[in-house]
Amino acid sequence: MANDHNIFQELISHCKEYGYIFQSSEIYDGLAAVYDYGQLGAQLKKNLRDEWWKSMTQLHENIVGIDAAIFMHPTVWKASGHVDNFSDPMIDNKDSNKRYRVDHLIEAFAEDLEAAGKATLAKEVLETMDVLLAKDDYAGLKALIEKNNMKCSISKTCNWTDVRQFNLMFKTEFGAVASDNPDDNVVYLRPETAQGIFVNFLNVQKTGRMKIPFGIAQTGKAFRNEIVARQFIFRMREFEQMEMQFFVRPGTQMEWYNYWRDARKAWHESIGIPGNKLRFHDHVKLAHYADAALDIEFEFPFGWKELEGIHSRTDFDLKQHANFSRKKIQYFDNDLNPEGKPYGNYTPFVVETSVGLDRLFLTVMSLAYANESWTKEDGAPDSRVVLKIPAKIAPTKLAILPLLKKDGLPEIARELMNECKGSFMCFYEEKDAIGKRYRRMDAIGTPFCVTIDHQTKEDNTVTIRYRDDMRQERIALSEVKKLVLEKINT
Ligand code: ATP
């Protein structure tokens, strides 16, 4: 665990040093739990988003994508239940004034128990917590914390307030007109992208002539005033979601829920996440809108945590929006039921897949990061830091490196650059010794390097070096683009 912690800290520093992720507003000492993606991070994020978008929309004839606004009519959040229910139980330590999410405090305590070899007790504590959370039993949760003498990490005391609910939505004001009632101008920064899909259900269904079952996909920013924002980009206050709402005939939701659970796990594996690093975790406490829910968890360096949620949201959202907007939001199903009659009008049920793009990014980076050392043939030690990001999603695919800055080598390299750059991201570099340049490409995760040397002038071949095993081979210059395209498309 301590070792994983160190590796995680190394990864965070590496992300900064090589232009993947920076603390937001760093020159002003940063803004807690808000991050900026640098030149390589933005590209990796885009590649992940594009893969998801392609798998959802291009590869499914019955799923279309939209891009709804972040600001929505405030009634949306009343209808969805977020104004009343989007809150987490919190507890404050009276001595340090530090606020904790109750489940985080208890989980951290259970992790410590487990590390101390008290796994049975840890399991018992977590099971009791699940039961109390499911019943919204706040007095019981406080009693559990006190009974086990759980302490604040700062004050080291057990002097707790009562457990209270804290709403996670950010509020702001809309327009310049002052009103006597401050609530008149209130708008929220959306805490999830899903509602933009629900309120557009009829627009998309009618204009796209969509037939059930069908899905609407969307990627975009979401905002949550997380109390305990921690673990780098795992829990942020501004983050990006990739969500898909799949509209189905009532009664078929469990079939689709199982389908999407398996399809989403398979998708994660398709972008290089090993199956044994993923697992399903069924929810004990269901959200107010759900009749089934699970998390796809990944084994992060700090433990198994949620990467994606699969939720069977029933007809809750569409019905709520129909009630609050007084519009009819239904679907007419022409298909015939077992009695030979059309299914007719109904409110569709929804199965949702919801993955955090930033958490997916962290997943990819924590799998990719490696600090390797070995002994060379001459007995000398050697080492490197490498990001083994799968070629398909790596931000830069090919580095083009003339061995020297003279003798016509840069000209050949530039020609190759011009041939390839329209098809994939390339990086050109002629400074420093070749070994140093390879190491830099390893550190930013470039899967292929091509070196142009004097032999290239004689026989039109180049050295290609593969990042993961550092193997080198000679191939025809004319084959480079084809080879890279083949590797990034598999
Ligand atoms: P958690 O239990 O970790 O708070 P959640 O169950 O509230 O997450 P959902 O509402 O299901 O999360 O959101 C769907 C996905 O959005 C999550 O699986 C996660 O990948 C991502 N996500 C949610 N909150 C955050 C956040 N604060 N920072 C980064 N990603 C987030």
Boltz pocket constraint, residues with backbone or C-beta under 6 A from the ligand:
constraints:
  - pocket:
      binder: B
      contacts: [[A, 192], [A, 224], [A, 226], [A, 233], [A, 234], [A, 235], [A, 236], [A, 237], [A, 238], [A, 239], [A, 240], [A, 241], [A, 306], [A, 307], [A, 308], [A, 309], [A, 354], [A, 355], [A, 356], [A, 357], [A, 358], [A, 359]]
      max_distance: 6.0
